[in-house]
């Protein structure tokens, strides 16, 4: 991916404008949530992707499986669910 560099000034209340070419580069549209965090002397901006919570264990992880809009399972949740299914059927 081509790197884009732009110099911007921060306005009096701490805002900056993110140029459209940078927004396109990370697939951010108007009103999309973005995440800001720092690593050492850098400020990182990225498109926000929520971490899904397992409906069985409550674990939050990027490793969780999203099986449909409403069914999210952690690896532990999958094991628990499979054991329940084996017991009942």
DSSP file (Angstrom, degrees, kcal/mol; ACC not computed):
  #  RESIDUE AA STRUCTURE BP1 BP2  ACC     N-H-->O    O-->H-N    N-H-->O    O-->H-N    TCO  KAPPA ALPHA  PHI   PSI    X-CA   Y-CA   Z-CA
    1    1 A X              0   0    0      0, 0.0     2,-0.3     0, 0.0    24,-0.0   0.000 360.0 360.0 360.0 138.2    0.0    0.0    0.0
    2    2 A X        -     0   0    0      1,-0.1     2,-0.3    23,-0.0    23,-0.0  -0.541 360.0-129.7 -73.0 133.9    1.2    3.5   -0.9
    3    3 A X        -     0   0    0     -2,-0.3     2,-0.4     2,-0.0    -1,-0.1  -0.677  19.3-157.8 -86.3 138.8    2.0    5.7    2.1
    4    4 A X        -     0   0    0     -2,-0.3     2,-0.4    18,-0.0    21,-0.0  -0.961   5.0-166.2-118.8 134.5    0.4    9.1    2.2
    5    5 A X        +     0   0    0     -2,-0.4     2,-0.4     2,-0.0    -2,-0.0  -0.977  10.9 170.3-123.6 132.7    1.8   12.0    4.3
    6    6 A X        -     0   0    0     -2,-0.4     2,-0.5     2,-0.0    -2,-0.0  -0.998  24.4-140.9-139.3 138.9    0.0   15.3    5.0
    7    7 A X        +     0   0    0     -2,-0.4     2,-0.3     2,-0.0    -2,-0.0  -0.896  28.3 174.0-101.6 127.4    0.9   18.0    7.4
    8    8 A X        -     0   0    0     -2,-0.5     2,-0.4     8,-0.0    -2,-0.0  -0.935  26.2-129.0-130.3 152.7   -2.1   19.6    9.2
    9    9 A X        -     0   0    0     -2,-0.3     2,-0.4     8,-0.0     8,-0.3  -0.810  24.4-122.2 -99.2 144.8   -2.4   22.2   12.0
   10   10 A X        -     0   0    0     -2,-0.4     6,-0.2     6,-0.1     2,-0.0  -0.705  29.7-127.9 -83.5 134.2   -4.5   21.5   15.0
   11   11 A X    >   -     0   0    0      4,-2.8     3,-2.4    -2,-0.4    -1,-0.1  -0.219  35.1 -87.1 -77.9 174.4   -7.2   24.1   15.5
   12   12 A X  T 3  S+     0   0    0      1,-0.3    -1,-0.1     2,-0.1    -2,-0.0   0.721 128.3  46.7 -58.2 -23.6   -7.7   26.0   18.8
   13   13 A X  T 3  S-     0   0    0      2,-0.1    -1,-0.3     0, 0.0    -2,-0.0   0.213 125.0 -96.2-106.3  18.2  -10.0   23.3   20.3
   14   14 A X  S <  S+     0   0    0     -3,-2.4     2,-0.2     1,-0.3    -2,-0.1   0.600  77.1 136.1  90.6  13.2   -7.8   20.4   19.3
   15   15 A X        -     0   0    0      2,-0.0    -4,-2.8    -4,-0.0     2,-0.3  -0.617  28.8-174.3 -96.2 153.8   -9.3   19.3   16.0
   16   16 A X        -     0   0    0     -2,-0.2     2,-0.4    -6,-0.2    -6,-0.1  -0.957  25.2-121.5-134.3 157.9   -7.7   18.3   12.7
   17   17 A X        -     0   0    0     -2,-0.3     2,-0.7    -8,-0.3    -8,-0.0  -0.851  19.1-140.9 -98.0 134.0   -9.3   17.5    9.4
   18   18 A X        -     0   0    0     -2,-0.4     5,-0.1     2,-0.0    -2,-0.0  -0.857  26.8-122.7 -95.4 115.3   -8.5   14.0    8.0
   19   19 A X    >>  -     0   0    0     -2,-0.7     4,-2.1     1,-0.1     3,-0.8  -0.177  16.8-117.6 -59.1 149.1   -8.0   14.4    4.2
   20   20 A X  H 3> S+     0   0    0      1,-0.3     4,-2.9     2,-0.2     5,-0.2   0.838 112.5  58.8 -58.3 -36.3  -10.3   12.3    2.0
   21   21 A X  H 3> S+     0   0    0      1,-0.2     4,-1.4     2,-0.2    -1,-0.3   0.857 108.6  45.5 -65.3 -32.5   -7.3   10.4    0.5
   22   22 A X  H <> S+     0   0    0     -3,-0.8     4,-1.1     2,-0.2    -2,-0.2   0.888 112.2  50.8 -74.1 -39.6   -6.3    9.2    3.9
   23   23 A X  H ><>S+     0   0    0     -4,-2.1     5,-2.7     1,-0.2     3,-0.5   0.918 111.1  49.1 -62.6 -42.1   -9.9    8.3    4.8
   24   24 A X  H ><5S+     0   0    0     -4,-2.9     3,-1.3     1,-0.2    -1,-0.2   0.882 103.3  61.6 -62.7 -37.6  -10.2    6.3    1.6
   25   25 A X  H 3<5S+     0   0    0     -4,-1.4    -1,-0.2     1,-0.3    -2,-0.2   0.808 115.1  32.3 -61.3 -30.5   -7.0    4.5    2.3
   26   26 A X  T <<5S-     0   0    0     -4,-1.1    -1,-0.3    -3,-0.5    -2,-0.2   0.214 113.8-114.2-111.8  14.7   -8.4    3.0    5.5
   27   27 A X  T < 5 +     0   0    0     -3,-1.3     2,-0.5    -4,-0.2    -3,-0.2   0.909  58.9 157.0  57.4  49.3  -12.0    2.7    4.2
   28   28 A X      < -     0   0    0     -5,-2.7    -1,-0.2    -6,-0.1     2,-0.2  -0.925  20.0-168.6-108.3 126.3  -13.5    5.3    6.6
   29   29 A X    >   -     0   0    0     -2,-0.5     3,-2.1     1,-0.1     2,-0.0  -0.589  41.3 -67.9-104.2 169.2  -16.8    7.0    5.5
   30   30 A X  T 3  S+     0   0    0      1,-0.3    -1,-0.1    -2,-0.2     3,-0.1  -0.353 122.8  12.7 -56.8 133.8  -18.6   10.0    7.1
   31   31 A X  T 3  S+     0   0    0      1,-0.3    -1,-0.3    -3,-0.1     2,-0.2   0.414  90.6 138.6  74.1   2.7  -19.9    9.1   10.5
   32   32 A X    <   -     0   0    0     -3,-2.1    -1,-0.3     1,-0.1     2,-0.2  -0.534  59.5-112.1 -69.0 142.0  -17.9    5.8   10.8
   33   33 A X        -     0   0    0     -2,-0.2    15,-2.2    15,-0.2     2,-0.3  -0.554  35.2-166.2 -74.4 141.9  -16.4    5.3   14.2
   34   34 A X  E     -A   47   0A   0     13,-0.3     2,-0.4    -2,-0.2    13,-0.2  -0.919  13.3-134.0-125.2 154.9  -12.6    5.5   14.5
   35   35 A X  E     -A   46   0A   0     11,-3.4    11,-2.2    -2,-0.3     2,-0.4  -0.915  16.5-166.5-111.1 133.6  -10.3    4.5   17.2
   36   36 A X  E     +A   45   0A   0     -2,-0.4     2,-0.3     9,-0.2     9,-0.2  -0.973  20.7 146.5-118.6 132.5   -7.5    6.7   18.5
   37   37 A X  E     -A   44   0A   0      7,-2.0     7,-3.8    -2,-0.4     2,-0.4  -0.970  35.7-119.9-154.0 167.6   -4.7    5.5   20.7
   38   38 A X  E     -A   43   0A   0     -2,-0.3     2,-0.4     5,-0.2     5,-0.2  -0.880  12.4-169.9-117.5 149.0   -1.0    6.2   21.2
   39   39 A X  E >  S-A   42   0A   0      3,-1.8     3,-2.1    -2,-0.4     2,-0.2  -0.944  70.3 -54.8-131.5 109.7    2.1    4.0   21.0
   40   40 A X  T 3  S-     0   0    0     -2,-0.4     0, 0.0     1,-0.3     0, 0.0  -0.409 125.7 -12.3  54.9-117.6    5.1    5.8   22.4
   41   41 A X  T 3  S+     0   0    0     -2,-0.2     2,-0.3    -3,-0.1    -1,-0.3   0.207 119.7  92.6 -98.9  16.9    5.3    9.1   20.5
   42   42 A X  E <   -A   39   0A   0     -3,-2.1    -3,-1.8     2,-0.0     2,-0.5  -0.843  61.8-147.6-109.7 146.3    2.7    8.2   17.8
   43   43 A X  E     -A   38   0A   0     -2,-0.3     2,-0.4    -5,-0.2    -5,-0.2  -0.972  21.3-155.3-107.2 122.5   -1.0    8.8   17.7
   44   44 A X  E     -A   37   0A   0     -7,-3.8    -7,-2.0    -2,-0.5     2,-0.4  -0.838  10.6-171.7-102.8 132.3   -2.7    5.9   15.8
   45   45 A X  E     +A   36   0A   0     -2,-0.4     2,-0.3    -9,-0.2    -9,-0.2  -0.992  17.1 158.4-121.1 127.1   -6.0    6.4   14.0
   46   46 A X  E     -A   35   0A   0    -11,-2.2   -11,-3.4    -2,-0.4     2,-0.1  -0.981  49.0 -86.0-144.9 158.5   -7.8    3.3   12.6
   47   47 A X  E     -A   34   0A   0     -2,-0.3     2,-0.4   -13,-0.2   -13,-0.3  -0.426  53.8-113.0 -62.3 132.9  -11.3    2.3   11.7
   48   48 A X        -     0   0    0    -15,-2.2     2,-0.5    -2,-0.1   -15,-0.2  -0.554  34.8-178.4 -75.5 126.7  -13.1    1.0   14.7
   49   49 A X        -     0   0    0     -2,-0.4   -15,-0.0    -3,-0.0    -1,-0.0  -0.969  26.7-129.2-122.6 111.6  -13.9   -2.7   14.7
   50   50 A X        -     0   0    0     -2,-0.5     2,-0.5     1,-0.1    -2,-0.0  -0.266  15.9-121.7 -63.7 145.1  -15.7   -3.8   17.8
   51   51 A X        -     0   0    0      9,-0.0     2,-0.2     1,-0.0    11,-0.1  -0.759  32.8-126.5 -83.6 128.8  -14.4   -6.8   19.7
   52   52 A X        -     0   0    0     -2,-0.5     9,-1.4     9,-0.4     2,-0.5  -0.555  15.0-137.2 -84.3 141.0  -17.2   -9.3   19.8
   53   53 A X  B     -B   60   0B   0     -2,-0.2     7,-0.2     7,-0.2    19,-0.2  -0.829  20.2-117.2-101.4 130.7  -18.3  -10.8   23.2
   54   54 A X     >  -     0   0    0      5,-2.7     4,-1.3    -2,-0.5    19,-0.2  -0.428  14.3-143.8 -64.8 133.0  -19.1  -14.5   23.5
   55   55 A X  T  4 S+     0   0    0     17,-2.6    -1,-0.1     1,-0.1    18,-0.1   0.656  97.4  39.9 -74.4 -14.4  -22.7  -15.1   24.4
   56   56 A X  T  4 S+     0   0    0     16,-0.3    -1,-0.1     3,-0.1    17,-0.1   0.866 130.7  18.6 -98.3 -49.0  -21.7  -18.1   26.7
   57   57 A X  T  4 S-     0   0    0      2,-0.1    -2,-0.1    17,-0.0     3,-0.1   0.679  88.6-128.4 -99.7 -19.9  -18.6  -17.0   28.5
   58   58 A X     <  +     0   0    0     -4,-1.3     2,-0.1     1,-0.3    -3,-0.1   0.508  54.3 153.8  80.8   4.0  -18.6  -13.2   28.1
   59   59 A X        -     0   0    0     -6,-0.1    -5,-2.7     1,-0.0     2,-0.5  -0.421  35.1-148.8 -68.1 139.6  -15.0  -13.3   26.8
   60   60 A X  B     +B   53   0B   0     -7,-0.2     2,-0.3    -2,-0.1    -7,-0.2  -0.955  37.2 135.9-110.8 120.8  -14.0  -10.5   24.5
   61   61 A X    >   -     0   0    0     -9,-1.4     3,-1.1    -2,-0.5    -9,-0.4  -0.988  62.1-126.4-161.2 151.0  -11.5  -11.4   21.8
   62   62 A X  T 3  S+     0   0    0     -2,-0.3    -1,-0.1     1,-0.2   -12,-0.0   0.653 110.2  66.9 -71.2 -14.4  -10.7  -11.0   18.2
   63   63 A X  T 3  S+     0   0    0    -11,-0.1    -1,-0.2     2,-0.1    -3,-0.0   0.573  76.1 113.5 -81.4 -10.4  -10.5  -14.9   18.1
   64   64 A X    <   -     0   0    0     -3,-1.1     2,-0.4   -12,-0.2    10,-0.3  -0.311  68.6-123.3 -64.3 146.4  -14.2  -15.2   18.8
   65   65 A X  E     -C   73   0C   0      8,-3.5     8,-2.5   -13,-0.0     2,-0.8  -0.773  11.7-151.7 -93.8 132.0  -16.3  -16.7   16.0
   66   66 A X  E     +C   72   0C   0     -2,-0.4     6,-0.2     6,-0.2     3,-0.1  -0.895  20.3 171.7-102.8 105.4  -19.2  -14.7   14.6
   67   67 A X        -     0   0    0      4,-2.8     2,-0.3    -2,-0.8    -1,-0.2   0.747  67.6 -20.1 -88.9 -25.8  -21.7  -17.3   13.4
   68   68 A X  S    S-     0   0    0      3,-1.1    -1,-0.2     0, 0.0     3,-0.0  -0.885  88.3 -72.3-159.7-172.2  -24.5  -14.9   12.6
   69   69 A X  S    S+     0   0    0     -2,-0.3     3,-0.1     1,-0.2    -2,-0.0   0.821 132.4  27.9 -62.4 -28.4  -25.5  -11.4   13.6
   70   70 A X  S    S+     0   0    0      1,-0.1     2,-0.7    -4,-0.0    -1,-0.2   0.548 104.9  79.0-112.0  -9.7  -26.5  -12.6   17.1
   71   71 A X        +     0   0    0    -17,-0.0    -4,-2.8     2,-0.0    -3,-1.1  -0.877  47.7 162.2-112.2 108.0  -24.3  -15.7   17.8
   72   72 A X  E     -C   66   0C   0     -2,-0.7   -17,-2.6    -6,-0.2     2,-0.4  -0.991  12.8-175.9-124.5 127.5  -20.7  -15.0   18.8
   73   73 A X  E     -C   65   0C   0     -8,-2.5    -8,-3.5    -2,-0.4     2,-0.2  -0.971  18.2-144.3-129.3 138.0  -18.7  -17.7   20.5
   74   74 A X     >  -     0   0    0     -2,-0.4     4,-2.6   -10,-0.3     5,-0.2  -0.480  41.3-101.4 -83.0 165.7  -15.2  -17.8   22.0
   75   75 A X  H  > S+     0   0    0      1,-0.2     4,-1.9     2,-0.2     5,-0.1   0.897 128.3  48.3 -55.3 -39.7  -13.2  -21.0   21.6
   76   76 A X  H  > S+     0   0    0      2,-0.2     4,-2.4     1,-0.2    -1,-0.2   0.904 109.7  52.3 -65.8 -41.2  -14.1  -21.9   25.2
   77   77 A X  H  > S+     0   0    0      1,-0.2     4,-2.6     2,-0.2    -2,-0.2   0.875 106.8  53.0 -61.8 -38.6  -17.8  -21.1   24.4
   78   78 A X  H  X S+     0   0    0     -4,-2.6     4,-2.8     2,-0.2    -1,-0.2   0.930 109.5  49.0 -61.4 -45.5  -17.7  -23.4   21.4
   79   79 A X  H  X S+     0   0    0     -4,-1.9     4,-2.2     2,-0.2    -2,-0.2   0.919 112.6  47.3 -60.8 -44.7  -16.3  -26.3   23.7
   80   80 A X  H  X S+     0   0    0     -4,-2.4     4,-2.2     2,-0.2    -1,-0.2   0.927 113.7  47.8 -62.5 -45.8  -19.1  -25.7   26.3
   81   81 A X  H  X S+     0   0    0     -4,-2.6     4,-2.5     2,-0.2    -2,-0.2   0.912 111.1  50.1 -63.4 -44.4  -21.8  -25.6   23.6
   82   82 A X  H  X S+     0   0    0     -4,-2.8     4,-2.5     1,-0.2    -1,-0.2   0.898 110.2  50.7 -61.6 -40.8  -20.5  -28.7   21.9
   83   83 A X  H  X S+     0   0    0     -4,-2.2     4,-2.1    -5,-0.2    -1,-0.2   0.909 110.5  49.3 -64.0 -42.1  -20.5  -30.6   25.2
   84   84 A X  H  X S+     0   0    0     -4,-2.2     4,-1.9     2,-0.2    -2,-0.2   0.921 111.5  49.2 -61.1 -44.4  -24.1  -29.5   25.9
   85   85 A X  H  X S+     0   0    0     -4,-2.5     4,-2.0     1,-0.2    -2,-0.2   0.917 110.2  50.9 -63.4 -43.3  -25.2  -30.6   22.5
   86   86 A X  H  < S+     0   0    0     -4,-2.5    -1,-0.2     1,-0.2    -2,-0.2   0.891 110.6  49.6 -60.4 -40.1  -23.5  -34.0   23.0
   87   87 A X  H  < S+     0   0    0     -4,-2.1    -1,-0.2     1,-0.2    -2,-0.2   0.867 116.7  40.4 -66.8 -36.6  -25.2  -34.5   26.3
   88   88 A X  H  <        0   0    0     -4,-1.9    -2,-0.2     1,-0.2    -1,-0.2   0.716 360.0 360.0 -90.1 -21.8  -28.7  -33.7   25.0
   89   89 A X     <        0   0    0     -4,-2.0    -2,-0.2    -5,-0.2    -3,-0.2   0.401 360.0 360.0-118.9 360.0  -28.6  -35.4   21.6
